[in-house]
Amino acid sequence: MKKLKIGYWPLSQTLNSAGDRRRLIFWAKTRGHTVTTDLSQKVDVVVASENSDFNSTYFSNKRVPLIFDLVDAYLSPLNPFDDFARGFAKRTSGQISGPIKPFSHHVGDFCLASNAVICSSIEQEAVIGSFNTNTHVILDSHDEIPFIDALETKSSKLATKRILWEGQPATIRGVRKISPVLFELSKTIDLNFYFVTDERYFQFLNRYIERSTLRILKRDLNKITDFVSVIPWTSSNLVECSRGSSAAVIPIDLAVPMQRLKPENRLLIMWRLGLPCLTSSSPAYVRVADQAGVTAACSTQQEWLENLSHLLCDPGYALSQVMAGQEYLREYHNRSILLKKWDMAFQSVMG
């Protein structure tokens, strides 16, 4: 493939959000392509993120191929009211032009208009397929996070067992689902909790209703909040916290489609860091856990309690879980695979 000049409407103007730097920017830098956010320039191909103004005239040139990188499951809204409210807010705030309509309708129409759609899970692909058959599933690159061999982990020998949660605050309310489990375990095991995330966040559209992450956790975890630390997200902080942790958890609210249909990225990151991890039973986590041959996805609080206790109290079992997860990473989520998938997505529209 020739070196391309790519016009990109990004998730963040600095190109520093995870959805920018771990996806298109990772591939373009590695392959030597040029990315510009000035869409008035002449480019070979245009890539739109889900933060784009889908009705912008920048996307109307039919001679320039258009790729839509749709990371989140916006085609599966929580309910009609929430869907319309998101569309209304984006229109009135100026993020989207054109008629006011449910946000999923904007997304669906843009999928139809695009030459290709990239998503991040098989489950999302199944939904997008009815709008665009040229769909490509590509997970994030995690090259910015070191691959820590499971045999290097020393934290299992520590008297205090630290549990790690990592991610964006938008998904942090999932810890409510296992709060009773964590409290029950704390009665017999000396526990601490690391939450590596943003200390403050906006609840809506990344600009409205600012919240304190710690305050949310104090409300959701109640009896064990004295043992909770919120650490600002940086790759170095994440690595440091992982080295001092015994296990990781990814509880999510399965009643929220946007959460239930998220891909397996966070589980893969925990394995990359050398940590055993338990998750809620979302389709992606169940699929990957089955393929890797590990016990990760929990469907009930009793499963959370038994599986987490097993990980914390049996270092040999915890090590076997991580080793199986890391073998999965080597085979199914490596740099070469990701680059080839991006290559194929662009080749599919370049003629």
N, C-alpha and C positions, 0 to 999 in steps of 0.2 A: 504493500500500500504506500502511495506517495505521502509525503509529509503534508498534513492538512492544516488549514487555518480555520479554527472552530469558533463560531460565535456562540456565546453562552450566557443565558439568563440565570444567574446563580441563586443558591439559597442564601448566601451572605455576600455582601459587596467585597469583603476582604478575601473571599474564597477560602476562609479558614474554618467554616463549619464542617463537621464530620461528613455530612452529605455531599460536600464539595471536594474536600481534600482526599477522602477515602474512595472516591468514585471517579468522576471524569478527570479531575486534576491528576490523580495518581496515574491513570492510564496515559493521558496526554504527555505528562512529564517523562514517563518511562519510555514511551515510543518516540519522543521528539516532536510532537505536534505542538502548534501554537494555539493558545486560547485567549480570546479577547471578549471582554464584556461590553464592548462598544458595538452594538448590533447594527450601527449605521455603516460599518466598514464592509467591504466586499469579503465574503468568507466562502469556504467550500461547503460547509454544513453548519446547521444551527442546532443547538441542544437547549431544550427548555427544562427547567426544574419546576417543581410544584408550586414555587413562589412566583412564577411568571404571571404576567398579565396575558392570559391566553388569547385575548382579543386584540393584542397589539398588532399594528401593521408590520412590525418586524418579522412576523411569522407568516405573512401573506404572499411572499415570493415563492411561487410554485417551482421555480427553477433551482432553488436551493433546498436540498433535502432537510427534513425536520425530524429530529429525534426527541422524544419526550422521556426524561428520566423520572419516573413516577415511583418514588421510594415508599411512600406510605399508602395505606389502603383507603384513600378518599372515595373510591367507588363503593365502599361499604360503610355508609354513615351510621351513626348511633341510632338516629330516628329522623323522621322528616323535619321536625322542628329544628333540631340541632343542625341539620344539613342546610336548611334555608337560612338560619341565623348566621352560619359561617359565610354563605354566599352574600348575604345582605351586608355583613360587616366588612367583607373584603371589597365590596362595591362602594360603600359609603366612605371607607377610609382611603379609597383611591388605589388599592392594590390590584383591582381588576376593573377594566372598563366594560362598556356594553350593558346589556339588560341585567336586571336583578333576577337571579334564579338560584335554586339550590346549588351548593358548591359542587356536588357530585355530577350535576348536569354540565357544568363548565368543564370538569375533568373528563367526562365521557365524550363530550363534543371534541375536545382537544385530542383525545386518543384517536378518534375517527379521522381527524385532520392530519395526524402525524404519519410519517413514512415508516416509523418504527417506534415501539415503546419498550423501554427498559424498566424492569421492576426488580424486586429483591427477594421474592420467594415464589415457589411453585404455586402456593395457594393464591397469591395475588394474580399470577399469570392466568389461572383458571377464570378469574373474574374479567380481566382485561381482554381475554380472547374473544369475547363477544363484540368488542369494539375495534380490535385491531389484531389481525392474525400474525403480524410480524413482531412478535413479542419475545424479549430476551431476558432471562433471569440471571442477574449478576449480583453477588453479594459484595459487601465492602471489602476493601483491602485493609489489613491490619498490620501492615509493615511498620507502622510507627510504634508498635508495641513489641518489645522483645519476646522471642520464643524462649520461655524458661523451662528447661527440661524438668520433668516431674521429679526426677531423682535428686534435684538440687534443693527441693523444698524441705525446710527444717521446721516449719511452724507447727507441724503435728505433734512435736515433742513439748511444746509450750504448755504450761499449766493453764493459762487463760486461753480459751478458744475464741478467736476473733472471726466473725462472719462478715464477708464483704458483699456490698451491693454497689453496682456501678451503672451509670446511665444518665439520661436526661430527667429533670424533675417531672416532666409531663407523665412519666410512667411510675412515679414513686408511690402513688397511692395504692399500688398493688400490695404493699407490705401490710395493709390492713388485713388481708386475707390470711396471713400467717402470724399475726400478732399474738394470738393465744398460744400458738405452738412455741414461739420464741420465749414467751413468759414461762411456759411449762418447763422448757429445757433449762431455763436460767435457775430453776429451783435446785437442780442437781449438778449443773455444769457452770463453771465460772466463764461467763460470756461477755464479750464486747462486740460492738458493731461499727464497722466503717461504712459510711455512705460517701462515695466519691462522685460528686456531682456539683452543680451550680448552687451556691449558697442562697441565691435569690433568683426568681424566674417570673415570667409573665404568664398568667393563666390562659390568656386568650390571644391568638394571632401573634404571639411573641412581642406584644407591645401594650397589652391592656391588663390591668389588675395585677399588680406586683405582689408576690408572695414570698415569705421566708420559708425555705425548705425545712429548716430545723423546727419551726413552729408547726408545720404540717406533720412532721414525724412525731413530735411530742403529743399531738392529738391522736395520731393513728397507733402509736406504740405504747402510749400511756404508761404502764407500770415499769417499763424497762428503758425509758428515755434517758435515765442517768448514765446509761452505759453506751450511749450513741454518740458518735463523732461524725460531723459533716466536714469533709475535706474537699477543697476546691478541685475541680477536674483539671488535671494536666496529666500527660502520659507518665511523667516522672512520679507524681503523687500516686497514680494508679499502680505503678510497678512497686513502689515502696510499700503501699498498703497490702498489696497482694502477697508480698514476701512475708508479711507478718500475720497473714490470715490462714485459717485452717480449711475454710470452705467458702463458697459463694452461693448466693441465692438470687433467683430472678422470679419473684412472684408477680403475677399480672392479673388484672381484672378481665376474665374471659367473657364477661357480659358486654364489654366494649369492643366492637368489631375492629377498631383501629389498633387496639392492643392485641387482640386474639390473632390477627393476621400478620403481625410483625414477623420478620424473618429471624433466623437463628444467629445473627451476628453476635449478640451479647454472650451466648453460651460458648461460641467459638473463641471469643476473647478470653473468657475465664480459663478454658483449656489451654490456650496459648500461654497464659500466665502461670500455668502449672497448678491450677486449683480445681478440685472436684466441685461440681455445681449441681444444685437442684433447681428445677423450674416448675412453673405451672404447666398444665397439660394443653398447651396450644398446639395447633396442627404442626407447625414447624419444629417445635421442640420435641414432640413425640416422634416425628419422622426421623430427626437426626439422632435422637437417643437410641431408637431401635436400630438404625443403621450402624451406629458406633458400638452397639452392644453394651450400653451402660444403663444404670438405673438413675435417671435424671428427672423425668417428668412425673409430677405428683398430682393426683386427682382429688384427694381428700386431705383434710387436716391430719388424719391418722397416718396417712402415707408420708406427709411432710415430717411429722414427729418421729416416726420410725426411721425413715431414710436419713434425716439430718443427724439423729442420734448415732446411727451406724457410722456415718462419715466422720463425726467428731471423736468417736470413742474407739475406732478401729483403723489405725494408720495404714495398715496393710491393705485393707479394703479401699480406703480413700485413694491410695497410690494406684491401685489397679484401675480405678475409675478414670483417673487423670491419664494414665498411660494409654488406655483405650481411646479416650477422647483425642489425645495428641496424635495417635496413629491415624485417626479419621482426618485430622487436619492435614497431615502429610499427604494423604491420598486424594482428598476431595476439596481441600481449600488451600491451595498454594498459589504462589505468585504467577506461575506459568499458566495455570488454569484461568485465573482472572483476566490476565492480559489477552489470552486467546478469545475469551468470551466478548470482551470489548472490541477486539479486532473484527469478530464476526458480526457484531451489531452494526458497526460502521460500514463494513463491506456490503451488508444487506441493502444499504440505501445509496451507495455510491455508484452503482451501475457497473 
